[in-house]
Amino acid sequence: MKTDNRRSTGAAYEKAAGYYLEQLGYEILEYNYRCRRGEIDIVAKDGDYLVFCEVKYRTDSRKGGPLEAVGTKKQNVIFRCALYYLTEKHLEEVPCRFDVIGIEGTRITHIKDAFSG
């Protein structure tokens, strides 16, 4: 039961992040892209760039901020998923970027090009 609540809460904040990105001119291509390597919360286009975006939500900072939750291990998972996505969609020559959106309460922090592969 608790896992279902987390999934639905996560999905709601991913949609909110997607709406935020759309307001900035991004085109959302996919939510929750899954492959055997893992999952990417949002795949979007920002101009010429294909953006792989991780969304993290925290009600408060007692367990650390949302951006701190995207450590090296999570970055590696996202990077491998992105490679899989690019291969699957035959997009090997498209410039890519990895963004992170942290949501704490009602505050959204967006870091463009948060990490590289």
Backbone as a printed PyTorch tensor [residue, N CA C, xyz], in Angstrom:
tensor([[[  0.8190,  -1.1970,   0.0000],
         [  0.0000,   0.0000,   0.0000],
         [  0.8640,   1.2620,   0.0000]],

        [[  1.8990,   1.2840,   0.8250],
         [  2.7720,   2.4500,   0.9060],
         [  3.4870,   2.7020,  -0.4250]],

        [[  3.8930,   1.6280,  -1.1260],
         [  4.5580,   1.7660,  -2.4210],
         [  3.6230,   2.4060,  -3.4400]],

        [[  2.3400,   2.0020,  -3.4410],
         [  1.3760,   2.5970,  -4.3650],
         [  1.2200,   4.0870,  -4.1040]],

        [[  1.1910,   4.4820,  -2.8170],
         [  1.1000,   5.9000,  -2.4740],
         [  2.3060,   6.6610,  -2.9870]],

        [[  3.4990,   6.0940,  -2.8130],
         [  4.7190,   6.7520,  -3.2890],
         [  4.7090,   6.9010,  -4.7990]],

        [[  4.2500,   5.8460,  -5.4960],
         [  4.1930,   5.9160,  -6.9580],
         [  3.2350,   6.9970,  -7.4250]],

        [[  2.0570,   7.0530,  -6.8240],
         [  1.0790,   8.0530,  -7.2620],
         [  1.5450,   9.4600,  -6.8800]],

        [[  2.1890,   9.6010,  -5.7220],
         [  2.7500,  10.9040,  -5.3390],
         [  3.8570,  11.2960,  -6.3080]],

        [[  4.7550,  10.3520,  -6.6060],
         [  5.8390,  10.6120,  -7.5500],
         [  5.3150,  10.9970,  -8.9160]],

        [[  4.2920,  10.2850,  -9.3830],
         [  3.7060,  10.5790, -10.6990],
         [  3.1030,  11.9820, -10.7200]],

        [[  2.4650,  12.3820,  -9.6330],
         [  1.8670,  13.7120,  -9.5740],
         [  2.9410,  14.7940,  -9.6530]],

        [[  4.0470,  14.6000,  -8.9620],
         [  5.1180,  15.6010,  -8.9980],
         [  5.8720,  15.5760, -10.3270]],

        [[  5.9520,  14.4240, -10.9650],
         [  6.5530,  14.3560, -12.3010],
         [  5.6900,  15.1270, -13.3010]],

        [[  4.3790,  14.9980, -13.1850],
         [  3.4760,  15.7620, -14.0660],
         [  3.6130,  17.2620, -13.8010]],

        [[  3.7430,  17.6370, -12.5270],
         [  3.9330,  19.0510, -12.1840],
         [  5.2400,  19.5690, -12.7770]],

        [[  6.2960,  18.7500, -12.6950],
         [  7.5840,  19.1350, -13.2810],
         [  7.4600,  19.2350, -14.7990]],

        [[  6.7150,  18.3200, -15.4040],
         [  6.4840,  18.3730, -16.8450],
         [  5.7590,  19.6480, -17.2450]],

        [[  4.7650,  20.0320, -16.4650],
         [  4.0330,  21.2700, -16.7330],
         [  4.9770,  22.4720, -16.6210]],

        [[  5.8070,  22.4530, -15.5910],
         [  6.8030,  23.5180, -15.3990],
         [  7.7240,  23.6180, -16.6280]],

        [[  8.2040,  22.4780, -17.0980],
         [  9.0860,  22.4700, -18.2680],
         [  8.3630,  22.9700, -19.5130]],

        [[  7.1080,  22.5800, -19.6710],
         [  6.3330,  23.0570, -20.8220],
         [  6.1990,  24.5820, -20.8000]],

        [[  6.0550,  25.1600, -19.6200],
         [  5.9680,  26.6110, -19.4940],
         [  7.2670,  27.2820, -19.9340]],

        [[  8.3760,  26.5370, -19.8500],
         [  9.6690,  27.0470, -20.2940],
         [  9.9240,  26.7830, -21.7810]],

        [[  8.9640,  26.1230, -22.4430],
         [  9.0980,  25.8680, -23.8700],
         [  9.5620,  24.4670, -24.2340]],

        [[  9.7340,  23.6070, -23.2490],
         [ 10.1250,  22.2240, -23.5290],
         [  8.9400,  21.4730, -24.1270]],

        [[  9.2400,  20.4770, -24.9300],
         [  8.2280,  19.5570, -25.4430],
         [  8.4270,  18.2250, -24.7350]],

        [[  7.4430,  17.7940, -23.9760],
         [  7.5410,  16.5240, -23.2510],
         [  7.3110,  15.3880, -24.2500]],

        [[  8.2700,  14.4880, -24.3370],
         [  8.1530,  13.3450, -25.2380],
         [  7.6330,  12.1150, -24.5110]],

        [[  8.1090,  11.9090, -23.2870],
         [  7.6960,  10.7290, -22.5200],
         [  7.8340,  10.9810, -21.0300]],

        [[  6.9210,  10.3630, -20.2900],
         [  7.0540,  10.2660, -18.8440],
         [  7.4150,   8.8270, -18.5080]],

        [[  8.2280,   8.6360, -17.5250],
         [  8.5830,   7.3110, -17.0090],
         [  9.0450,   6.3360, -18.0880]],

        [[ 10.0430,   6.7340, -18.8450],
         [ 10.6270,   5.8220, -19.8270],
         [ 11.3430,   4.7100, -19.0570]],

        [[ 10.9520,   3.4780, -19.3400],
         [ 11.5460,   2.3290, -18.6590],
         [ 12.2370,   1.4230, -19.6600]],

        [[ 13.3710,   0.9250, -19.2420],
         [ 14.0840,  -0.0840, -20.0120],
         [ 14.7210,  -1.0430, -19.0080]],

        [[ 15.4440,  -2.0020, -19.5020],
         [ 16.0460,  -2.9790, -18.5820],
         [ 17.1480,  -2.3750, -17.7200]],

        [[ 17.5920,  -1.1810, -18.0540],
         [ 18.6330,  -0.4940, -17.2820],
         [ 18.0680,   0.3340, -16.1270]],

        [[ 16.7710,   0.6760, -16.2070],
         [ 16.1590,   1.4920, -15.1650],
         [ 15.0680,   2.3740, -15.7250]],

        [[ 14.9530,   3.5940, -15.1770],
         [ 13.8700,   4.4940, -15.5700],
         [ 14.3530,   5.9410, -15.6120]],

        [[ 13.7630,   6.6960, -16.5240],
         [ 13.9820,   8.1430, -16.6110],
         [ 12.6130,   8.7920, -16.4320]],

        [[ 12.5300,   9.7520, -15.5170],
         [ 11.2380,  10.3650, -15.1980],
         [ 10.6320,  11.1090, -16.3740]],

        [[ 11.4190,  11.9580, -17.0320],
         [ 10.9000,  12.7570, -18.1500],
         [ 11.9360,  12.7980, -19.2730]],

        [[ 11.4640,  12.5610, -20.4900],
         [ 12.2870,  12.7630, -21.6800],
         [ 11.6180,  13.9050, -22.4400]],

        [[ 12.4040,  14.9410, -22.7550],
         [ 11.8320,  16.1380, -23.3740],
         [ 12.7820,  16.7130, -24.4160]],

        [[ 12.2440,  17.6200, -25.2200],
         [ 13.0540,  18.3830, -26.1840],
         [ 13.1150,  19.8170, -25.6980]],

        [[ 14.3150,  20.3750, -25.7170],
         [ 14.5290,  21.7840, -25.4210],
         [ 15.3790,  22.3390, -26.5560]],

        [[ 14.7130,  22.9250, -27.5420],
         [ 15.4210,  23.3680, -28.7390],
         [ 15.9960,  22.1680, -29.4590]],

        [[ 17.3000,  22.1740, -29.7120],
         [ 17.9600,  21.0630, -30.3880],
         [ 18.3180,  19.9220, -29.4390]],

        [[ 18.1880,  20.1580, -28.1310],
         [ 18.6250,  19.1740, -27.1420],
         [ 17.5250,  18.1930, -26.7590]],

        [[ 17.9340,  16.9460, -26.6110],
         [ 17.0980,  15.9340, -25.9960],
         [ 17.4800,  15.9460, -24.5200]],

        [[ 16.4970,  16.1290, -23.6490],
         [ 16.7590,  16.2960, -22.2240],
         [ 16.2030,  15.1090, -21.4560]],

        [[ 17.0650,  14.5040, -20.6670],
         [ 16.6740,  13.4230, -19.7690],
         [ 16.6090,  14.0450, -18.3770]],

        [[ 15.4290,  14.0290, -17.7790],
         [ 15.1980,  14.7840, -16.5550],
         [ 14.7860,  13.8700, -15.4040]],

        [[ 15.4730,  14.0080, -14.2930],
         [ 15.1370,  13.3060, -13.0610],
         [ 14.3850,  14.2770, -12.1570]],

        [[ 13.2960,  13.8010, -11.5690],
         [ 12.4790,  14.6240, -10.6810],
         [ 12.5270,  14.0220,  -9.2850]],

        [[ 12.8450,  14.8460,  -8.2990],
         [ 12.8780,  14.4060,  -6.8990],
         [ 12.0330,  15.3420,  -6.0670]],

        [[ 11.2360,  14.7640,  -5.1720],
         [ 10.3560,  15.5340,  -4.3070],
         [ 10.6510,  15.2140,  -2.8430]],

        [[ 10.6190,  16.2400,  -2.0260],
         [ 10.7250,  16.0870,  -0.5740],
         [  9.7310,  17.0560,   0.0670]],

        [[  9.0580,  16.5960,   1.1170],
         [  8.1490,  17.4900,   1.8290],
         [  8.9390,  18.5070,   2.6390]],

        [[ 10.1130,  18.0880,   3.1150],
         [ 10.9990,  18.9910,   3.8540],
         [ 12.4160,  18.4350,   3.7450]],

        [[ 13.3640,  19.0880,   4.3830],
         [ 14.7730,  18.6960,   4.2200],
         [ 15.2980,  17.7880,   5.3420]],

        [[ 14.4180,  17.1980,   6.1350],
         [ 14.8760,  16.3240,   7.2260],
         [ 15.6930,  15.1360,   6.7220]],

        [[ 15.3500,  14.6240,   5.5690],
         [ 16.0870,  13.4960,   4.9860],
         [ 17.0390,  13.9580,   3.8890]],

        [[ 17.3640,  15.2340,   3.8900],
         [ 18.2010,  15.8000,   2.8370],
         [ 17.3260,  16.4170,   1.7670]],

        [[ 17.8950,  17.3310,   1.0390],
         [ 17.1540,  17.9960,  -0.0210],
         [ 16.9270,  17.0850,  -1.2100]],

        [[ 15.9810,  17.4290,  -2.0670],
         [ 15.6810,  16.5840,  -3.2230],
         [ 16.8440,  16.4570,  -4.2010]],

        [[ 17.6100,  17.5090,  -4.3520],
         [ 18.7200,  17.4610,  -5.3060],
         [ 19.8440,  16.5610,  -4.8250]],

        [[ 19.9980,  16.4350,  -3.5150],
         [ 21.0250,  15.5620,  -2.9450],
         [ 20.7370,  14.0840,  -3.2130]],

        [[ 19.4850,  13.7790,  -3.5180],
         [ 19.0850,  12.3890,  -3.7540],
         [ 19.5280,  11.8590,  -5.1160]],

        [[ 20.0640,  12.7310,  -5.9670],
         [ 20.5190,  12.3090,  -7.2930],
         [ 22.0410,  12.2050,  -7.2360]],

        [[ 22.4960,  11.1490,  -6.5730],
         [ 23.9240,  10.9110,  -6.4200],
         [ 24.5180,  10.2080,  -7.6340]],

        [[ 25.7640,   9.8280,  -7.5040],
         [ 26.5070,   9.1950,  -8.6050],
         [ 25.8400,   7.9190,  -9.0890]],

        [[ 25.3600,   7.1110,  -8.1610],
         [ 24.7170,   5.8420,  -8.5520],
         [ 23.4690,   6.1020,  -9.4090]],

        [[ 22.6340,   7.0400,  -8.9860],
         [ 21.4250,   7.3750,  -9.7410],
         [ 21.7900,   8.0040, -11.0870]],

        [[ 22.8110,   8.8440, -11.1040],
         [ 23.2590,   9.4530, -12.3540],
         [ 23.6910,   8.3840, -13.3470]],

        [[ 24.3940,   7.3690, -12.8780],
         [ 24.8260,   6.2790, -13.7600],
         [ 23.6450,   5.5230, -14.3350]],

        [[ 22.6230,   5.2950, -13.5280],
         [ 21.4140,   4.6110, -14.0130],
         [ 20.7460,   5.4500, -15.1020]],

        [[ 20.6070,   6.7410, -14.8600],
         [ 19.9690,   7.6280, -15.8370],
         [ 20.7820,   7.6610, -17.1280]],

        [[ 22.0950,   7.7480, -16.9960],
         [ 22.9660,   7.7800, -18.1750],
         [ 22.8100,   6.5020, -19.0040]],

        [[ 22.8060,   5.3440, -18.3480],
         [ 22.6480,   4.0690, -19.0840],
         [ 21.2850,   3.9840, -19.7540]],

        [[ 20.2480,   4.4450, -19.0670],
         [ 18.9060,   4.4700, -19.6760],
         [ 18.8780,   5.3900, -20.8880]],

        [[ 19.5530,   6.5290, -20.7810],
         [ 19.5970,   7.4770, -21.8940],
         [ 20.2730,   6.8450, -23.1080]],

        [[ 21.3730,   6.1420, -22.8810],
         [ 22.0440,   5.4460, -23.9880],
         [ 21.1110,   4.4360, -24.6410]],

        [[ 20.3960,   3.7100, -23.8130],
         [ 19.4390,   2.7240, -24.3190],
         [ 18.3540,   3.4250, -25.1440]],

        [[ 17.8220,   4.5370, -24.6290],
         [ 16.7910,   5.3140, -25.3230],
         [ 17.2930,   5.7900, -26.6850]],

        [[ 18.4800,   6.3600, -26.6920],
         [ 19.0550,   6.8810, -27.9370],
         [ 19.2350,   5.7770, -28.9760]],

        [[ 19.6930,   4.6230, -28.5300],
         [ 19.8840,   3.4880, -29.4370],
         [ 18.5370,   2.9780, -29.9450]],

        [[ 17.6020,   2.8120, -29.0340],
         [ 16.2750,   2.2970, -29.3840],
         [ 15.5600,   3.2090, -30.3850]],

        [[ 15.7150,   4.5160, -30.2240],
         [ 15.0340,   5.4880, -31.0830],
         [ 15.8840,   5.9300, -32.2810]],

        [[ 17.0800,   5.3500, -32.4270],
         [ 18.0030,   5.6900, -33.5180],
         [ 18.3260,   7.1880, -33.5320]],

        [[ 18.7210,   7.6930, -32.3740],
         [ 19.0090,   9.1260, -32.2070],
         [ 20.4500,   9.3560, -31.7700]],

        [[ 21.3620,   8.5840, -32.3040],
         [ 22.7510,   8.6330, -31.8520],
         [ 23.4120,  10.0010, -32.0300]],

        [[ 22.9780,  10.8040, -32.9860],
         [ 23.6380,  12.0760, -33.2830],
         [ 22.9570,  13.2910, -32.6540]],

        [[ 21.9920,  13.0840, -31.7810],
         [ 21.2530,  14.1900, -31.1730],
         [ 21.9920,  14.6780, -29.9220]],

        [[ 22.1860,  16.0070, -29.7740],
         [ 22.8220,  16.5020, -28.5430],
         [ 21.8960,  16.2820, -27.3460]],

        [[ 22.4760,  15.8570, -26.2380],
         [ 21.7010,  15.5060, -25.0440],
         [ 22.1670,  16.2830, -23.8270]],

        [[ 21.2630,  16.3240, -22.8520],
         [ 21.5660,  16.9960, -21.6000],
         [ 20.8140,  16.2760, -20.4800]],

        [[ 21.3700,  16.3520, -19.2790],
         [ 20.7490,  15.7420, -18.1110],
         [ 20.3690,  16.8470, -17.1330]],

        [[ 19.0640,  17.0240, -16.9270],
         [ 18.5530,  18.0220, -15.9980],
         [ 18.0070,  17.3340, -14.7560]],

        [[ 17.9810,  18.0600, -13.6550],
         [ 17.3820,  17.5670, -12.4270],
         [ 16.4200,  18.6360, -11.9260]],

        [[ 15.2290,  18.1950, -11.5420],
         [ 14.2500,  19.0890, -10.9300],
         [ 14.0110,  18.6010,  -9.5130]],

        [[ 14.2580,  19.4850,  -8.5710],
         [ 13.9930,  19.1990,  -7.1720],
         [ 12.7780,  19.9910,  -6.7270]],

        [[ 11.8420,  19.3000,  -6.0760],
         [ 10.6480,  19.9620,  -5.5640],
         [ 10.6360,  19.7430,  -4.0590]],

        [[ 10.6620,  20.8470,  -3.3340],
         [ 10.6060,  20.7860,  -1.8720],
         [  9.4350,  21.6470,  -1.4290]],

        [[  8.3990,  20.9730,  -0.9300],
         [  7.1640,  21.6950,  -0.6340],
         [  6.5830,  22.2130,  -1.9340]],

        [[  6.5130,  23.5270,  -2.0890],
         [  5.9980,  24.1150,  -3.3320],
         [  7.0950,  24.7710,  -4.1620]],

        [[  8.3280,  24.7030,  -3.6810],
         [  9.4560,  25.3410,  -4.3860],
         [ 10.0820,  24.3820,  -5.3960]],

        [[ 10.2550,  24.8560,  -6.6230],
         [ 10.8700,  24.0550,  -7.6860],
         [ 12.2530,  24.6260,  -7.9810]],

        [[ 13.2480,  23.7340,  -7.9820],
         [ 14.6000,  24.1010,  -8.3740],
         [ 14.9620,  23.2740,  -9.5990]],

        [[ 15.3450,  23.9380, -10.6650],
         [ 15.6620,  23.2620, -11.9250],
         [ 17.1390,  23.4860, -12.2270]],

        [[ 17.8740,  22.3920, -12.3280],
         [ 19.2850,  22.4870, -12.6770],
         [ 19.4760,  21.9180, -14.0800]],

        [[ 19.7840,  22.8000, -15.0250],
         [ 20.0790,  22.3740, -16.3910],
         [ 21.4870,  21.8180, -16.4170]],

        [[ 21.6620,  20.7710, -17.2220],
         [ 22.9960,  20.1770, -17.3950],
         [ 23.6110,  19.8440, -16.0290]],

        [[ 22.8090,  19.1720, -15.2000],
         [ 23.1860,  18.8760, -13.8140],
         [ 24.3880,  17.9370, -13.6990]],

        [[ 24.5210,  17.0440, -14.6750],
         [ 25.6510,  16.1180, -14.6890],
         [ 25.8930,  15.6550, -16.0990]],

        [[ 27.0330,  15.0260, -16.3200],
         [ 27.3460,  14.5020, -17.6500],
         [ 27.6520,  13.0210, -17.5420]],

        [[ 27.6060,  12.3450, -18.6710],
         [ 27.7860,  10.9010, -18.6730],
         [ 29.2080,  10.4820, -18.8060]]])
